[in-house]
């Protein structure tokens, strides 16, 4: 196994810049305001690891997947997330008790994993990772891409935690729900325009 530091830095830089404005980053931010951020990060990181492995191992096969189906499922997942965040009800005391938040390692982990795993299929970062692996080496690309994806997720979660400490929980919940609804609409539009 040969690791090329330049290839690692190239993959990190390209994937980091591509992922920053991506919907997955905003989904991580929204999940981090309502769920335990470290658990969310483990879930998103595991999904990213799976996608990096798939991209570098079988990048050329990704083009065979029906993109519109992946985008439709992604839109439905984001729509469900928006519904869960916006359904609200009750008073502020109920929200402060955290009765409606997903808690526990496995429920949070699986929610974060599935949200990212489904929405990243055929994503620009996955395609870029596959292309880089073909030209810059599998392991160097995998390390750089995975580091970039998990870094963006961590930054989104830190921002989400910062916001949650300074803004009332009900407001954070509504904003998160609106963001998730926006992501659902964005993904749904991609079904018909892509």
PLY file of the C-alpha trace (Angstrom):
ply
format ascii 1.0
element vertex 194
property float x
property float y
property float z
element edge 193
property int vertex1
property int vertex2
end_header
0.00 0.00 0.00
1.52 3.27 -1.17
0.24 6.55 0.27
0.88 9.75 -1.65
0.62 12.84 0.62
-0.14 15.10 -2.35
-2.99 12.81 -3.47
-4.37 12.78 0.09
-4.27 16.61 0.24
-5.79 16.91 -3.22
-8.68 14.60 -2.32
-9.18 16.38 1.01
-9.25 19.84 -0.58
-11.57 18.96 -3.45
-14.01 16.94 -1.38
-14.02 19.45 1.51
-14.91 22.32 -0.84
-17.54 20.24 -2.66
-19.20 19.06 0.57
-19.36 22.45 2.36
-22.41 23.77 0.49
-23.91 20.27 0.17
-27.31 19.31 1.56
-25.69 16.63 3.73
-23.83 19.32 5.66
-27.11 21.12 6.36
-28.78 17.86 7.36
-25.94 17.19 9.85
-26.40 20.69 11.26
-30.15 20.15 11.67
-29.72 16.71 13.28
-27.05 18.09 15.61
-29.50 20.60 17.08
-31.98 17.89 18.12
-29.82 14.83 18.73
-26.60 14.12 20.55
-23.93 15.51 18.17
-21.29 12.85 18.85
-23.78 10.07 18.05
-24.83 11.92 14.89
-21.17 12.26 13.91
-20.57 8.51 14.37
-23.61 7.80 12.16
-22.64 10.27 9.43
-19.00 9.18 9.52
-19.92 5.52 9.14
-22.15 6.38 6.18
-19.33 8.43 4.64
-16.91 5.53 5.18
-19.29 3.20 3.36
-19.67 5.67 0.49
-15.93 6.25 0.17
-15.37 2.48 0.08
-18.05 2.10 -2.57
-16.71 5.04 -4.61
-13.11 3.90 -4.66
-14.01 0.22 -5.06
-16.64 0.42 -7.73
-16.83 4.05 -8.88
-17.56 3.19 -12.47
-20.66 1.22 -11.48
-22.33 4.18 -9.75
-23.46 5.56 -13.06
-25.69 2.51 -13.49
-27.86 3.36 -10.48
-31.12 5.11 -11.34
-30.41 8.59 -9.99
-34.03 9.69 -9.86
-34.94 6.90 -7.45
-32.08 7.81 -5.11
-33.11 11.47 -5.19
-36.77 10.59 -4.56
-35.90 8.46 -1.51
-33.64 11.25 -0.28
-36.49 13.77 -0.65
-38.81 11.47 1.31
-36.23 11.06 4.11
-35.73 14.82 4.38
-39.50 15.33 4.26
-39.94 12.87 7.12
-37.23 14.69 9.09
-39.00 18.01 8.48
-42.31 16.52 9.64
-40.70 15.19 12.82
-39.12 18.55 13.63
-42.14 20.71 12.71
-44.94 18.60 14.19
-44.17 20.34 17.49
-47.22 20.83 19.63
-47.19 21.18 23.40
-45.65 24.03 25.29
-42.04 25.07 25.87
-41.78 22.87 28.96
-42.45 19.79 26.86
-39.79 20.85 24.38
-37.27 21.43 27.15
-37.87 17.97 28.55
-36.65 16.58 25.23
-39.54 14.13 24.94
-39.65 14.41 21.17
-35.95 14.16 20.48
-34.34 10.99 19.25
-32.05 9.78 22.00
-29.86 6.81 22.70
-26.85 5.80 20.66
-28.43 3.34 18.23
-31.55 5.37 17.29
-29.46 8.51 16.68
-26.68 6.58 14.92
-29.09 4.77 12.60
-31.07 7.95 11.81
-27.90 9.87 10.92
-26.43 6.91 9.02
-29.54 6.36 6.89
-30.05 10.07 6.16
-26.49 10.41 4.84
-26.17 6.96 3.28
-29.28 7.41 1.13
-28.74 11.06 0.22
-25.09 10.65 -0.82
-25.73 8.12 -3.61
-24.47 9.58 -6.87
-23.52 12.81 -5.09
-20.81 15.06 -6.54
-18.40 14.09 -3.76
-18.91 10.38 -4.40
-18.36 10.79 -8.13
-15.31 12.99 -7.49
-13.91 10.38 -5.10
-14.37 7.66 -7.73
-12.63 9.78 -10.37
-9.74 10.67 -8.05
-9.29 7.02 -7.05
-8.89 6.07 -10.70
-6.09 8.60 -11.22
-4.49 9.28 -7.82
-4.55 5.92 -6.09
-7.20 4.16 -4.07
-5.89 4.45 -0.51
-4.66 8.05 -0.77
-7.98 9.15 -2.25
-9.97 7.17 0.32
-8.09 8.71 3.26
-8.31 12.27 1.91
-11.99 11.98 0.96
-13.05 10.37 4.23
-11.14 12.98 6.27
-12.79 15.81 4.32
-16.32 14.41 4.68
-16.02 13.76 8.41
-14.47 17.19 8.97
-17.39 18.95 7.25
-19.83 16.88 9.32
-18.00 17.77 12.54
-18.03 21.48 11.64
-21.77 21.33 10.97
-22.39 19.60 14.30
-20.29 22.09 16.25
-22.22 24.94 14.61
-25.50 23.18 15.45
-24.51 22.76 19.09
-23.39 26.42 19.30
-26.74 27.56 17.89
-28.74 25.25 20.19
-27.08 26.74 23.30
-27.97 30.32 22.33
-31.37 29.98 20.70
-34.54 28.60 22.36
-35.09 24.92 21.56
-38.50 25.50 19.95
-36.98 28.06 17.57
-34.12 25.71 16.71
-36.67 22.95 16.07
-38.68 25.15 13.70
-35.61 26.37 11.83
-34.31 22.81 11.55
-37.67 21.66 10.25
-37.79 24.41 7.65
-34.22 23.52 6.57
-35.15 19.84 6.26
-38.28 20.77 4.29
-36.12 22.90 2.00
-33.77 19.96 1.50
-36.74 17.71 0.72
-37.96 20.19 -1.91
-34.43 20.55 -3.30
-34.03 16.77 -3.60
-37.49 16.43 -5.15
-36.69 19.14 -7.72
-33.54 17.22 -8.63
-35.72 14.21 -9.47
-37.50 16.21 -12.18
-34.66 18.43 -13.37
-31.73 15.97 -13.20
0 1
1 2
2 3
3 4
4 5
5 6
6 7
7 8
8 9
9 10
10 11
11 12
12 13
13 14
14 15
15 16
16 17
17 18
18 19
19 20
20 21
21 22
22 23
23 24
24 25
25 26
26 27
27 28
28 29
29 30
30 31
31 32
32 33
33 34
34 35
35 36
36 37
37 38
38 39
39 40
40 41
41 42
42 43
43 44
44 45
45 46
46 47
47 48
48 49
49 50
50 51
51 52
52 53
53 54
54 55
55 56
56 57
57 58
58 59
59 60
60 61
61 62
62 63
63 64
64 65
65 66
66 67
67 68
68 69
69 70
70 71
71 72
72 73
73 74
74 75
75 76
76 77
77 78
78 79
79 80
80 81
81 82
82 83
83 84
84 85
85 86
86 87
87 88
88 89
89 90
90 91
91 92
92 93
93 94
94 95
95 96
96 97
97 98
98 99
99 100
100 101
101 102
102 103
103 104
104 105
105 106
106 107
107 108
108 109
109 110
110 111
111 112
112 113
113 114
114 115
115 116
116 117
117 118
118 119
119 120
120 121
121 122
122 123
123 124
124 125
125 126
126 127
127 128
128 129
129 130
130 131
131 132
132 133
133 134
134 135
135 136
136 137
137 138
138 139
139 140
140 141
141 142
142 143
143 144
144 145
145 146
146 147
147 148
148 149
149 150
150 151
151 152
152 153
153 154
154 155
155 156
156 157
157 158
158 159
159 160
160 161
161 162
162 163
163 164
164 165
165 166
166 167
167 168
168 169
169 170
170 171
171 172
172 173
173 174
174 175
175 176
176 177
177 178
178 179
179 180
180 181
181 182
182 183
183 184
184 185
185 186
186 187
187 188
188 189
189 190
190 191
191 192
192 193
